[in-house]
Amino acid sequence: MNEVRTNTKAVVSLTLGILSIVIPFIGLVLGIIGVVISRMGLKEIESSNENGRGLAISGFICSLVGIVIYVFWIFLAIFSYYSFTNVEFNLEFISLLK
């Protein structure tokens, strides 16, 4: 009996994609690795006719969501840092004018 196997990279990419959303601080790295592995898995699935195309696509999407979340948090942290440091500078400048 000829069984069609599920691609291992598709399963790994879905796992990394979910972990990239859930785990803080290293989610960005996991998301990038998940995108790379999901693309590799999709290419293997097309060439070998294995199962797991939906898993690889889901892993790709989850990894992208994880990357977007952490890029948003990084920009928010940078924006917050500069806005709070500039507020202190502006307050000191205003007090010097009075």
VEXFIKE-72301 format. One record per residue (C-alpha): residue number from 1; residue in one letter; x, y, z. Coordinates in nm, 4 decimals, always signed. Example, Ala and Ser with C-alpha at 12.3 -4.5 7.8 and 13.67 -1.06 7.14 Angstrom:
<nodes>
NODE     n   res       east      north         up
NODE     1     A    +1.2300    -0.4500    +0.7800
NODE     2     S    +1.3670    -0.1060    +0.7140
</nodes>
This chain:
<nodes>
NODE     n   res       east      north         up
NODE     1     M    +0.0000    +0.0000    +0.0000
NODE     2     N    +0.1407    +0.3369    -0.1023
NODE     3     E    +0.0901    +0.5953    +0.1717
NODE     4     V    +0.1351    +0.9648    +0.1051
NODE     5     R    +0.3330    +1.1265    +0.3863
NODE     6     T    +0.2933    +1.4712    +0.5363
NODE     7     N    +0.5881    +1.6984    +0.4766
NODE     8     T    +0.7890    +1.7471    +0.7957
NODE     9     K    +0.8901    +2.1032    +0.7089
NODE    10     A    +0.5230    +2.1982    +0.6779
NODE    11     V    +0.4567    +2.0774    +1.0324
NODE    12     V    +0.7690    +2.2545    +1.1626
NODE    13     S    +0.6735    +2.5786    +0.9886
NODE    14     L    +0.3259    +2.5735    +1.1437
NODE    15     T    +0.4760    +2.5070    +1.4866
NODE    16     L    +0.7255    +2.7913    +1.4479
NODE    17     G    +0.4529    +3.0221    +1.3171
NODE    18     I    +0.2339    +2.9616    +1.6208
NODE    19     L    +0.5296    +2.9981    +1.8555
NODE    20     S    +0.6295    +3.3249    +1.6864
NODE    21     I    +0.2941    +3.4705    +1.7861
NODE    22     V    +0.2928    +3.3330    +2.1405
NODE    23     I    +0.6522    +3.3569    +2.2666
NODE    24     P    +0.7748    +3.7078    +2.3472
NODE    25     F    +1.1238    +3.8418    +2.2674
NODE    26     I    +1.2293    +3.5615    +2.0300
NODE    27     G    +0.9070    +3.5602    +1.8275
NODE    28     L    +1.0616    +3.7709    +1.5534
NODE    29     V    +1.3440    +3.5211    +1.5013
NODE    30     L    +1.1036    +3.2267    +1.5104
NODE    31     G    +0.8815    +3.4011    +1.2565
NODE    32     I    +1.1674    +3.4559    +1.0139
NODE    33     I    +1.2781    +3.0944    +1.0466
NODE    34     G    +0.9160    +2.9829    +1.0031
NODE    35     V    +0.8798    +3.1791    +0.6782
NODE    36     V    +1.1978    +3.0260    +0.5368
NODE    37     I    +1.1035    +2.6707    +0.6348
NODE    38     S    +0.7471    +2.7069    +0.5059
NODE    39     R    +0.8748    +2.8225    +0.1662
NODE    40     M    +1.1165    +2.5281    +0.1570
NODE    41     G    +0.8335    +2.2944    +0.2553
NODE    42     L    +0.6058    +2.4291    -0.0185
NODE    43     K    +0.8757    +2.3714    -0.2800
NODE    44     E    +0.9295    +2.0152    -0.1550
NODE    45     I    +0.5540    +1.9470    -0.1547
NODE    46     E    +0.5232    +2.0631    -0.5163
NODE    47     S    +0.8103    +1.8436    -0.6305
NODE    48     S    +0.7323    +1.5288    -0.4281
NODE    49     N    +0.3488    +1.5367    -0.4120
NODE    50     E    +0.3473    +1.5015    -0.0333
NODE    51     N    +0.0634    +1.6144    +0.1900
NODE    52     G    +0.0878    +1.9244    +0.4054
NODE    53     R    +0.0356    +2.2119    +0.1644
NODE    54     G    -0.2278    +2.3648    +0.3935
NODE    55     L    +0.0028    +2.3258    +0.6929
NODE    56     A    +0.2857    +2.5017    +0.5110
NODE    57     I    +0.0591    +2.7877    +0.4013
NODE    58     S    -0.0790    +2.8202    +0.7557
NODE    59     G    +0.2742    +2.8218    +0.8926
NODE    60     F    +0.3702    +3.0926    +0.6459
NODE    61     I    +0.0720    +3.3089    +0.7452
NODE    62     C    +0.1247    +3.2569    +1.1197
NODE    63     S    +0.4934    +3.3409    +1.0818
NODE    64     L    +0.4090    +3.6602    +0.8937
NODE    65     V    +0.1571    +3.7569    +1.1629
NODE    66     G    +0.4220    +3.6976    +1.4297
NODE    67     I    +0.6741    +3.9092    +1.2390
NODE    68     V    +0.4234    +4.1927    +1.1930
NODE    69     I    +0.3306    +4.1864    +1.5635
NODE    70     Y    +0.6914    +4.2115    +1.6786
NODE    71     V    +0.7887    +4.4738    +1.4207
NODE    72     F    +0.4901    +4.6761    +1.5450
NODE    73     W    +0.6094    +4.6372    +1.9058
NODE    74     I    +0.9621    +4.7428    +1.8107
NODE    75     F    +0.8360    +5.0561    +1.6340
NODE    76     L    +0.6065    +5.1297    +1.9273
NODE    77     A    +0.8966    +5.0956    +2.1715
NODE    78     I    +1.1194    +5.3229    +1.9624
NODE    79     F    +0.8419    +5.5789    +1.9204
NODE    80     S    +0.7628    +5.5699    +2.2930
NODE    81     Y    +1.1270    +5.6101    +2.3876
NODE    82     Y    +1.1772    +5.9107    +2.1649
NODE    83     S    +0.8466    +6.0703    +2.2548
NODE    84     F    +0.9161    +6.0435    +2.6286
NODE    85     T    +1.2741    +6.1646    +2.5989
NODE    86     N    +1.1668    +6.4591    +2.3827
NODE    87     V    +0.8924    +6.5509    +2.6298
NODE    88     E    +1.1497    +6.5856    +2.9046
NODE    89     F    +1.3680    +6.7967    +2.6802
NODE    90     N    +1.0749    +7.0141    +2.5771
NODE    91     L    +0.9682    +7.0635    +2.9383
NODE    92     E    +1.3188    +7.1720    +3.0377
NODE    93     F    +1.3354    +7.4076    +2.7414
NODE    94     I    +0.9981    +7.5627    +2.8278
NODE    95     S    +1.1009    +7.6105    +3.1901
NODE    96     L    +1.4185    +7.7889    +3.0768
NODE    97     L    +1.2140    +8.0321    +2.8673
NODE    98     K    +1.0055    +8.1478    +3.1634
</nodes>
